[in-house]
Amino acid sequence: MVKTIYVGNIPWSTTAEELKEFFSEKGQVISARIITEKSTGRSRGYGFVEVAEEDAEKIINMNGAELDGRKLVVNEAKPRPEQ
């Protein structure tokens, strides 16, 4: 199974590949994506990583870890509310 983890307070210059590498130190990262503004393509400062379920807790425990001088907010992603 796969778990989706929310990552906030990402430095603007961070790429999805760098995010994937950062979390790969603690477990298997299947994918990483950074959410961008549609009009400008600029990072919105948050994203998501998909990890193997058995590694999810280790990844979530990285809450507060520093990436390029910024403390990341890391927790399990909540499903989008129905509209």
Biopython code that builds the backbone (N, CA, C, O; Angstrom):
import numpy as np
from Bio.PDB.StructureBuilder import StructureBuilder

atoms = [
    (1, "MET", "N", (0.835, -1.194, 0.000)),
    (1, "MET", "CA", (0.000, 0.000, 0.000)),
    (1, "MET", "C", (0.878, 1.255, 0.000)),
    (1, "MET", "O", (2.052, 1.229, 0.369)),
    (2, "VAL", "N", (0.260, 2.335, -0.425)),
    (2, "VAL", "CA", (0.957, 3.616, -0.532)),
    (2, "VAL", "C", (0.249, 4.633, 0.349)),
    (2, "VAL", "O", (-0.980, 4.656, 0.418)),
    (3, "LYS", "N", (1.027, 5.472, 1.023)),
    (3, "LYS", "CA", (0.475, 6.567, 1.823)),
    (3, "LYS", "C", (0.947, 7.879, 1.216)),
    (3, "LYS", "O", (2.078, 7.991, 0.743)),
    (4, "THR", "N", (0.066, 8.862, 1.237)),
    (4, "THR", "CA", (0.411, 10.194, 0.767)),
    (4, "THR", "C", (0.685, 11.071, 1.973)),
    (4, "THR", "O", (-0.115, 11.143, 2.906)),
    (5, "ILE", "N", (1.838, 11.739, 1.936)),
    (5, "ILE", "CA", (2.283, 12.594, 3.035)),
    (5, "ILE", "C", (2.328, 14.043, 2.554)),
    (5, "ILE", "O", (2.888, 14.338, 1.499)),
    (6, "TYR", "N", (1.733, 14.943, 3.337)),
    (6, "TYR", "CA", (1.768, 16.377, 3.058)),
    (6, "TYR", "C", (3.091, 16.945, 3.575)),
    (6, "TYR", "O", (3.539, 16.603, 4.670)),
    (7, "VAL", "N", (3.703, 17.811, 2.777)),
    (7, "VAL", "CA", (4.941, 18.485, 3.195)),
    (7, "VAL", "C", (4.749, 19.976, 2.959)),
    (7, "VAL", "O", (4.551, 20.408, 1.824)),
    (8, "GLY", "N", (4.806, 20.761, 4.026)),
    (8, "GLY", "CA", (4.633, 22.204, 3.928)),
    (8, "GLY", "C", (5.905, 22.954, 4.285)),
    (8, "GLY", "O", (6.854, 22.386, 4.827)),
    (9, "ASN", "N", (5.901, 24.247, 3.967)),
    (9, "ASN", "CA", (7.033, 25.150, 4.238)),
    (9, "ASN", "C", (8.276, 24.748, 3.440)),
    (9, "ASN", "O", (9.406, 24.891, 3.907)),
    (10, "ILE", "N", (8.042, 24.246, 2.238)),
    (10, "ILE", "CA", (9.148, 23.850, 1.353)),
    (10, "ILE", "C", (9.801, 25.111, 0.794)),
    (10, "ILE", "O", (9.093, 26.024, 0.369)),
    (11, "PRO", "N", (11.130, 25.185, 0.784)),
    (11, "PRO", "CA", (11.797, 26.338, 0.161)),
    (11, "PRO", "C", (11.371, 26.477, -1.305)),
    (11, "PRO", "O", (11.215, 25.478, -2.008)),
    (12, "TRP", "N", (11.185, 27.715, -1.757)),
    (12, "TRP", "CA", (10.689, 27.989, -3.104)),
    (12, "TRP", "C", (11.538, 27.345, -4.192)),
    (12, "TRP", "O", (11.011, 26.948, -5.232)),
    (13, "SER", "N", (12.831, 27.237, -3.969)),
    (13, "SER", "CA", (13.733, 26.739, -5.016)),
    (13, "SER", "C", (13.813, 25.214, -5.080)),
    (13, "SER", "O", (14.448, 24.675, -5.986)),
    (14, "THR", "N", (13.190, 24.515, -4.148)),
    (14, "THR", "CA", (13.273, 23.053, -4.095)),
    (14, "THR", "C", (12.504, 22.414, -5.244)),
    (14, "THR", "O", (11.382, 22.816, -5.554)),
    (15, "THR", "N", (13.121, 21.412, -5.875)),
    (15, "THR", "CA", (12.464, 20.673, -6.950)),
    (15, "THR", "C", (11.839, 19.394, -6.394)),
    (15, "THR", "O", (12.157, 18.967, -5.284)),
    (16, "ALA", "N", (10.957, 18.797, -7.169)),
    (16, "ALA", "CA", (10.334, 17.536, -6.758)),
    (16, "ALA", "C", (11.404, 16.460, -6.570)),
    (16, "ALA", "O", (11.314, 15.653, -5.645)),
    (17, "GLU", "N", (12.408, 16.446, -7.437)),
    (17, "GLU", "CA", (13.482, 15.452, -7.329)),
    (17, "GLU", "C", (14.265, 15.639, -6.032)),
    (17, "GLU", "O", (14.605, 14.657, -5.373)),
    (18, "GLU", "N", (14.556, 16.880, -5.657)),
    (18, "GLU", "CA", (15.265, 17.159, -4.397)),
    (18, "GLU", "C", (14.417, 16.736, -3.193)),
    (18, "GLU", "O", (14.941, 16.215, -2.209)),
    (19, "LEU", "N", (13.115, 16.963, -3.281)),
    (19, "LEU", "CA", (12.216, 16.552, -2.202)),
    (19, "LEU", "C", (12.221, 15.032, -2.065)),
    (19, "LEU", "O", (12.258, 14.500, -0.956)),
    (20, "LYS", "N", (12.183, 14.350, -3.187)),
    (20, "LYS", "CA", (12.206, 12.885, -3.181)),
    (20, "LYS", "C", (13.505, 12.374, -2.558)),
    (20, "LYS", "O", (13.479, 11.468, -1.725)),
    (21, "GLU", "N", (14.629, 12.948, -2.954)),
    (21, "GLU", "CA", (15.929, 12.551, -2.399)),
    (21, "GLU", "C", (15.991, 12.786, -0.892)),
    (21, "GLU", "O", (16.490, 11.943, -0.148)),
    (22, "PHE", "N", (15.484, 13.933, -0.448)),
    (22, "PHE", "CA", (15.522, 14.295, 0.970)),
    (22, "PHE", "C", (14.812, 13.240, 1.809)),
    (22, "PHE", "O", (15.342, 12.813, 2.834)),
    (23, "PHE", "N", (13.631, 12.817, 1.398)),
    (23, "PHE", "CA", (12.864, 11.847, 2.178)),
    (23, "PHE", "C", (13.314, 10.415, 1.948)),
    (23, "PHE", "O", (13.018, 9.542, 2.763)),
    (24, "SER", "N", (14.019, 10.157, 0.860)),
    (24, "SER", "CA", (14.495, 8.800, 0.569)),
    (24, "SER", "C", (15.491, 8.300, 1.611)),
    (24, "SER", "O", (15.717, 7.096, 1.728)),
    (25, "GLU", "N", (16.084, 9.218, 2.365)),
    (25, "GLU", "CA", (17.025, 8.820, 3.423)),
    (25, "GLU", "C", (16.319, 8.013, 4.513)),
    (25, "GLU", "O", (16.959, 7.219, 5.201)),
    (26, "LYS", "N", (15.010, 8.207, 4.679)),
    (26, "LYS", "CA", (14.262, 7.549, 5.750)),
    (26, "LYS", "C", (13.382, 6.400, 5.278)),
    (26, "LYS", "O", (12.902, 5.611, 6.092)),
    (27, "GLY", "N", (13.166, 6.299, 3.972)),
    (27, "GLY", "CA", (12.296, 5.232, 3.482)),
    (27, "GLY", "C", (12.108, 5.299, 1.986)),
    (27, "GLY", "O", (12.656, 6.167, 1.307)),
    (28, "GLN", "N", (11.320, 4.364, 1.487)),
    (28, "GLN", "CA", (11.084, 4.280, 0.048)),
    (28, "GLN", "C", (10.070, 5.338, -0.376)),
    (28, "GLN", "O", (8.913, 5.299, 0.041)),
    (29, "VAL", "N", (10.508, 6.283, -1.204)),
    (29, "VAL", "CA", (9.626, 7.310, -1.738)),
    (29, "VAL", "C", (9.260, 6.913, -3.160)),
    (29, "VAL", "O", (10.130, 6.746, -4.014)),
    (30, "ILE", "N", (7.971, 6.764, -3.400)),
    (30, "ILE", "CA", (7.495, 6.350, -4.713)),
    (30, "ILE", "C", (7.424, 7.543, -5.653)),
    (30, "ILE", "O", (7.811, 7.446, -6.818)),
    (31, "SER", "N", (6.927, 8.670, -5.146)),
    (31, "SER", "CA", (6.868, 9.878, -5.971)),
    (31, "SER", "C", (6.838, 11.106, -5.080)),
    (31, "SER", "O", (6.517, 11.023, -3.894)),
    (32, "ALA", "N", (7.177, 12.244, -5.666)),
    (32, "ALA", "CA", (7.121, 13.526, -4.959)),
    (32, "ALA", "C", (6.644, 14.571, -5.950)),
    (32, "ALA", "O", (7.025, 14.558, -7.121)),
    (33, "ARG", "N", (5.809, 15.470, -5.469)),
    (33, "ARG", "CA", (5.371, 16.563, -6.336)),
    (33, "ARG", "C", (5.227, 17.832, -5.513)),
    (33, "ARG", "O", (4.841, 17.797, -4.345)),
    (34, "ILE", "N", (5.544, 18.947, -6.145)),
    (34, "ILE", "CA", (5.424, 20.251, -5.513)),
    (34, "ILE", "C", (4.284, 20.972, -6.214)),
    (34, "ILE", "O", (4.224, 21.007, -7.443)),
    (35, "ILE", "N", (3.387, 21.541, -5.434)),
    (35, "ILE", "CA", (2.227, 22.233, -5.990)),
    (35, "ILE", "C", (2.666, 23.623, -6.448)),
    (35, "ILE", "O", (3.355, 24.344, -5.726)),
    (36, "THR", "N", (2.253, 23.980, -7.661)),
    (36, "THR", "CA", (2.662, 25.259, -8.249)),
    (36, "THR", "C", (1.439, 26.103, -8.605)),
    (36, "THR", "O", (0.331, 25.595, -8.775)),
    (37, "GLU", "N", (1.683, 27.403, -8.711)),
    (37, "GLU", "CA", (0.655, 28.334, -9.180)),
    (37, "GLU", "C", (0.383, 28.037, -10.653)),
    (37, "GLU", "O", (1.320, 27.880, -11.435)),
    (38, "LYS", "N", (-0.873, 27.962, -11.032)),
    (38, "LYS", "CA", (-1.205, 27.664, -12.433)),
    (38, "LYS", "C", (-0.747, 28.773, -13.371)),
    (38, "LYS", "O", (-0.244, 28.505, -14.462)),
    (39, "SER", "N", (-0.921, 30.009, -12.946)),
    (39, "SER", "CA", (-0.613, 31.129, -13.843)),
    (39, "SER", "C", (0.883, 31.398, -14.003)),
    (39, "SER", "O", (1.326, 31.797, -15.080)),
    (40, "THR", "N", (1.667, 31.183, -12.938)),
    (40, "THR", "CA", (3.085, 31.535, -13.003)),
    (40, "THR", "C", (4.013, 30.329, -13.014)),
    (40, "THR", "O", (5.165, 30.445, -13.431)),
    (41, "GLY", "N", (3.531, 29.168, -12.560)),
    (41, "GLY", "CA", (4.381, 27.991, -12.460)),
    (41, "GLY", "C", (5.280, 28.017, -11.234)),
    (41, "GLY", "O", (6.097, 27.114, -11.052)),
    (42, "ARG", "N", (5.145, 29.036, -10.392)),
    (42, "ARG", "CA", (5.975, 29.177, -9.199)),
    (42, "ARG", "C", (5.464, 28.268, -8.081)),
    (42, "ARG", "O", (4.258, 28.069, -7.933)),
    (43, "SER", "N", (6.375, 27.732, -7.312)),
    (43, "SER", "CA", (6.045, 26.865, -6.186)),
    (43, "SER", "C", (5.131, 27.583, -5.204)),
    (43, "SER", "O", (5.290, 28.777, -4.949)),
    (44, "ARG", "N", (4.167, 26.838, -4.655)),
    (44, "ARG", "CA", (3.288, 27.390, -3.623)),
    (44, "ARG", "C", (3.830, 27.084, -2.229)),
    (44, "ARG", "O", (3.225, 27.473, -1.230)),
    (45, "GLY", "N", (4.977, 26.385, -2.154)),
    (45, "GLY", "CA", (5.617, 26.140, -0.864)),
    (45, "GLY", "C", (5.150, 24.877, -0.159)),
    (45, "GLY", "O", (5.482, 24.652, 1.005)),
    (46, "TYR", "N", (4.379, 24.052, -0.863)),
    (46, "TYR", "CA", (3.990, 22.780, -0.270)),
    (46, "TYR", "C", (3.877, 21.724, -1.353)),
    (46, "TYR", "O", (3.828, 22.032, -2.544)),
    (47, "GLY", "N", (3.837, 20.478, -0.920)),
    (47, "GLY", "CA", (3.742, 19.391, -1.875)),
    (47, "GLY", "C", (3.369, 18.099, -1.181)),
    (47, "GLY", "O", (2.962, 18.093, -0.019)),
    (48, "PHE", "N", (3.515, 17.000, -1.913)),
    (48, "PHE", "CA", (3.138, 15.692, -1.396)),
    (48, "PHE", "C", (4.176, 14.665, -1.810)),
    (48, "PHE", "O", (4.731, 14.735, -2.907)),
    (49, "VAL", "N", (4.433, 13.719, -0.932)),
    (49, "VAL", "CA", (5.270, 12.575, -1.277)),
    (49, "VAL", "C", (4.442, 11.317, -1.049)),
    (49, "VAL", "O", (3.702, 11.220, -0.070)),
    (50, "GLU", "N", (4.569, 10.369, -1.946)),
    (50, "GLU", "CA", (3.928, 9.071, -1.777)),
    (50, "GLU", "C", (5.004, 8.106, -1.340)),
    (50, "GLU", "O", (6.060, 8.000, -1.963)),
    (51, "VAL", "N", (4.716, 7.397, -0.246)),
    (51, "VAL", "CA", (5.700, 6.489, 0.342)),
    (51, "VAL", "C", (5.066, 5.127, 0.589)),
    (51, "VAL", "O", (3.844, 4.990, 0.662)),
    (52, "ALA", "N", (5.923, 4.135, 0.714)),
    (52, "ALA", "CA", (5.457, 2.806, 1.087)),
    (52, "ALA", "C", (4.839, 2.901, 2.483)),
    (52, "ALA", "O", (5.378, 3.576, 3.361)),
    (53, "GLU", "N", (3.719, 2.231, 2.682)),
    (53, "GLU", "CA", (2.994, 2.335, 3.960)),
    (53, "GLU", "C", (3.879, 2.024, 5.164)),
    (53, "GLU", "O", (3.756, 2.659, 6.211)),
    (54, "GLU", "N", (4.767, 1.046, 5.012)),
    (54, "GLU", "CA", (5.617, 0.677, 6.151)),
    (54, "GLU", "C", (6.640, 1.764, 6.502)),
    (54, "GLU", "O", (7.197, 1.757, 7.600)),
    (55, "ASP", "N", (6.888, 2.692, 5.580)),
    (55, "ASP", "CA", (7.841, 3.778, 5.837)),
    (55, "ASP", "C", (7.155, 5.085, 6.224)),
    (55, "ASP", "O", (7.833, 6.058, 6.555)),
    (56, "ALA", "N", (5.836, 5.124, 6.189)),
    (56, "ALA", "CA", (5.099, 6.374, 6.414)),
    (56, "ALA", "C", (5.421, 6.995, 7.774)),
    (56, "ALA", "O", (5.642, 8.203, 7.862)),
    (57, "GLU", "N", (5.449, 6.200, 8.813)),
    (57, "GLU", "CA", (5.687, 6.742, 10.157)),
    (57, "GLU", "C", (7.074, 7.376, 10.252)),
    (57, "GLU", "O", (7.230, 8.426, 10.875)),
    (58, "LYS", "N", (8.084, 6.747, 9.638)),
    (58, "LYS", "CA", (9.450, 7.312, 9.663)),
    (58, "LYS", "C", (9.482, 8.654, 8.941)),
    (58, "LYS", "O", (10.173, 9.578, 9.369)),
    (59, "ILE", "N", (8.735, 8.758, 7.847)),
    (59, "ILE", "CA", (8.688, 10.014, 7.077)),
    (59, "ILE", "C", (7.958, 11.084, 7.885)),
    (59, "ILE", "O", (8.427, 12.218, 7.985)),
    (60, "ILE", "N", (6.811, 10.723, 8.461)),
    (60, "ILE", "CA", (6.041, 11.688, 9.256)),
    (60, "ILE", "C", (6.865, 12.190, 10.440)),
    (60, "ILE", "O", (6.737, 13.348, 10.839)),
    (61, "ASN", "N", (7.704, 11.332, 10.999)),
    (61, "ASN", "CA", (8.559, 11.741, 12.122)),
    (61, "ASN", "C", (9.609, 12.769, 11.716)),
    (61, "ASN", "O", (10.320, 13.288, 12.576)),
    (62, "MET", "N", (9.720, 13.073, 10.424)),
    (62, "MET", "CA", (10.649, 14.108, 9.967)),
    (62, "MET", "C", (10.027, 15.505, 10.082)),
    (62, "MET", "O", (10.628, 16.484, 9.641)),
    (63, "ASN", "N", (8.841, 15.602, 10.666)),
    (63, "ASN", "CA", (8.219, 16.900, 10.902)),
    (63, "ASN", "C", (9.195, 17.777, 11.685)),
    (63, "ASN", "O", (9.718, 17.360, 12.718)),
    (64, "GLY", "N", (9.438, 18.987, 11.193)),
    (64, "GLY", "CA", (10.380, 19.893, 11.845)),
    (64, "GLY", "C", (11.800, 19.786, 11.309)),
    (64, "GLY", "O", (12.661, 20.588, 11.670)),
    (65, "ALA", "N", (12.057, 18.784, 10.434)),
    (65, "ALA", "CA", (13.396, 18.656, 9.838)),
    (65, "ALA", "C", (13.668, 19.877, 8.961)),
    (65, "ALA", "O", (12.747, 20.463, 8.393)),
    (66, "GLU", "N", (14.939, 20.250, 8.858)),
    (66, "GLU", "CA", (15.305, 21.423, 8.064)),
    (66, "GLU", "C", (15.728, 21.037, 6.662)),
    (66, "GLU", "O", (16.474, 20.081, 6.452)),
    (67, "LEU", "N", (15.227, 21.812, 5.702)),
    (67, "LEU", "CA", (15.625, 21.689, 4.302)),
    (67, "LEU", "C", (15.958, 23.090, 3.820)),
    (67, "LEU", "O", (15.081, 23.952, 3.767)),
    (68, "ASP", "N", (17.205, 23.324, 3.471)),
    (68, "ASP", "CA", (17.673, 24.644, 3.028)),
    (68, "ASP", "C", (17.266, 25.760, 3.997)),
    (68, "ASP", "O", (16.842, 26.839, 3.583)),
    (69, "GLY", "N", (17.405, 25.471, 5.306)),
    (69, "GLY", "CA", (17.165, 26.492, 6.313)),
    (69, "GLY", "C", (15.716, 26.673, 6.725)),
    (69, "GLY", "O", (15.421, 27.538, 7.550)),
    (70, "ARG", "N", (14.798, 25.878, 6.172)),
    (70, "ARG", "CA", (13.382, 25.998, 6.544)),
    (70, "ARG", "C", (12.921, 24.724, 7.235)),
    (70, "ARG", "O", (13.244, 23.619, 6.799)),
    (71, "LYS", "N", (12.162, 24.885, 8.317)),
    (71, "LYS", "CA", (11.622, 23.726, 9.038)),
    (71, "LYS", "C", (10.370, 23.241, 8.313)),
    (71, "LYS", "O", (9.398, 23.980, 8.151)),
    (72, "LEU", "N", (10.417, 21.989, 7.883)),
    (72, "LEU", "CA", (9.299, 21.417, 7.146)),
    (72, "LEU", "C", (8.160, 21.019, 8.077)),
    (72, "LEU", "O", (8.379, 20.631, 9.224)),
    (73, "VAL", "N", (6.954, 21.121, 7.561)),
    (73, "VAL", "CA", (5.759, 20.617, 8.237)),
    (73, "VAL", "C", (5.402, 19.325, 7.503)),
    (73, "VAL", "O", (5.117, 19.347, 6.306)),
    (74, "VAL", "N", (5.419, 18.204, 8.218)),
    (74, "VAL", "CA", (5.202, 16.901, 7.594)),
    (74, "VAL", "C", (4.115, 16.157, 8.364)),
    (74, "VAL", "O", (4.234, 15.943, 9.571)),
    (75, "ASN", "N", (3.052, 15.766, 7.655)),
    (75, "ASN", "CA", (2.021, 14.947, 8.279)),
    (75, "ASN", "C", (1.240, 14.180, 7.208)),
    (75, "ASN", "O", (1.381, 14.438, 6.012)),
    (76, "GLU", "N", (0.425, 13.245, 7.658)),
    (76, "GLU", "CA", (-0.351, 12.458, 6.708)),
    (76, "GLU", "C", (-1.345, 13.361, 5.993)),
    (76, "GLU", "O", (-2.036, 14.163, 6.622)),
    (77, "ALA", "N", (-1.409, 13.225, 4.674)),
    (77, "ALA", "CA", (-2.318, 14.051, 3.881)),
    (77, "ALA", "C", (-3.755, 13.673, 4.190)),
    (77, "ALA", "O", (-4.075, 12.501, 4.388)),
    (78, "LYS", "N", (-4.606, 14.670, 4.229)),
    (78, "LYS", "CA", (-6.030, 14.438, 4.439)),
    (78, "LYS", "C", (-6.714, 14.416, 3.065)),
    (78, "LYS", "O", (-6.320, 15.160, 2.167)),
    (79, "PRO", "N", (-7.727, 13.574, 2.900)),
    (79, "PRO", "CA", (-8.418, 13.557, 1.606)),
    (79, "PRO", "C", (-9.063, 14.895, 1.305)),
    (79, "PRO", "O", (-9.478, 15.614, 2.213)),
    (80, "ARG", "N", (-9.145, 15.225, 0.028)),
    (80, "ARG", "CA", (-9.806, 16.465, -0.373)),
    (80, "ARG", "C", (-11.282, 16.404, -0.010)),
    (80, "ARG", "O", (-11.925, 15.371, -0.197)),
    (81, "PRO", "N", (-11.827, 17.506, 0.510)),
    (81, "PRO", "CA", (-13.257, 17.491, 0.807)),
    (81, "PRO", "C", (-14.077, 17.435, -0.477)),
    (81, "PRO", "O", (-13.694, 18.015, -1.493)),
    (82, "GLU", "N", (-15.201, 16.739, -0.425)),
    (82, "GLU", "CA", (-16.085, 16.663, -1.593)),
    (82, "GLU", "C", (-16.698, 18.026, -1.822)),
    (82, "GLU", "O", (-17.036, 18.730, -0.871)),
    (83, "GLN", "N", (-16.844, 18.401, -3.083)),
    (83, "GLN", "CA", (-17.378, 19.740, -3.387)),
    (83, "GLN", "C", (-18.807, 19.677, -3.822)),
    (83, "GLN", "O", (-19.409, 20.710, -4.115)),
]
sb = StructureBuilder()
sb.init_structure("model")
sb.init_model(0)
sb.init_chain("A")
sb.init_seg("    ")
for serial, (resi, resn, name, xyz) in enumerate(atoms, 1):
    if name == "N":
        sb.init_residue(resn, " ", resi, " ")
    sb.init_atom(name, np.array(xyz, "f"), 0.0, 1.0, " ", f" {name:<3s}", serial, name[0])
structure = sb.get_structure()
